Amino acid sequence: MDFNRPDQFIMNLTKLFTFLGFLTFIGTANIAFAQAKELKTIETGDTEIDVRIFSAQGDKLLLGFPCDEGKSIAEEKTAMSLAEDGVEVWMPDMLSGFMLPKVRSSLSQISTEALTAIINEATKTGKKVYLIASGPDTELILRAASDWEKNQQNTPLAGAVLMFPRLFKESPVPGKVPEYQDAVGKTHLPILLLEGERTPNRWGLNTLSHELQKSGSTVKSKIIPNVRGYFFKRKDANRSEDVVTSQMAGLIKVSLFYLEEKESND
């Protein structure tokens, strides 16, 4: 199949949705009233965090930790589209709240207390709270989820979507079992891993899945055809990556439906 043709790529992505068992979302999405982006400031104990909120009347809330200093463009477009389909989206500006630069080492300086304080505010909406992050930021949601499960067992999280997770402590050495961040394997919430087909990290998904399952998490991984990691941030995106970026909201919504079905079957 020629993945460089957008029409062919959409067909292939549709096959992925069919494989997940959620093809019907394409024609039957529940369009709910969505409000424009609003800003909410949350006191976390450590600092004040500004949260961009894309309100919706559905029963799902997607809480992301983009660590983008409030500058994400593709993510905000996706959030607006999700809100129009009834999925509320919260995007806390963690870096600015802690006055940290946008570098990987900053993640360890974001306190778990601040992360769980934001989760706590999200749960007050009464919606099902799902966590999402990409790349190294996925460590934040695993750390937050682990702490939440220890201290708030009566209010479980609905699941987590890890996009292009980069959870190694150090660059892996061929032939050796990789060492993961301490937060890996410390939670039991349903997890869906999404990885690009055109990245070597796809070959480590089975090992990562096994590590994430150690504390009881149900973990599934899916490959997005013919894209690289961080494809929605790339200036050199190919035609297939442009198409998937434009369909990001649908891909995420399918992921949430998949996690929801897993939860109902367990």
Secondary structure, 3 states (H helix, E strand, C coil): CCCCCHHHHHHHHHHHHHHHCCCCHHHHCCCCCECCCEEEEEECCCCEEEEEEECECCCEEEEECCCCCCCCCHHHHHHHHHHHCCEEEEEECHHHHCCCCCCHHHHHHCCHHHHHHHHHHHHCCCCEEEEEEEHHHHHHHHHHHHHHHHHCCCCCCCEEEEECCCCECCCCCCCCCCCECCCCCCCCCCEEEEEECCCHHHHHHHHHHHHHHHHCCCEEEEEECCCCCCHHHCCCCCHHHHHHHHCHHHHHHHHHHHHHHHHHHC
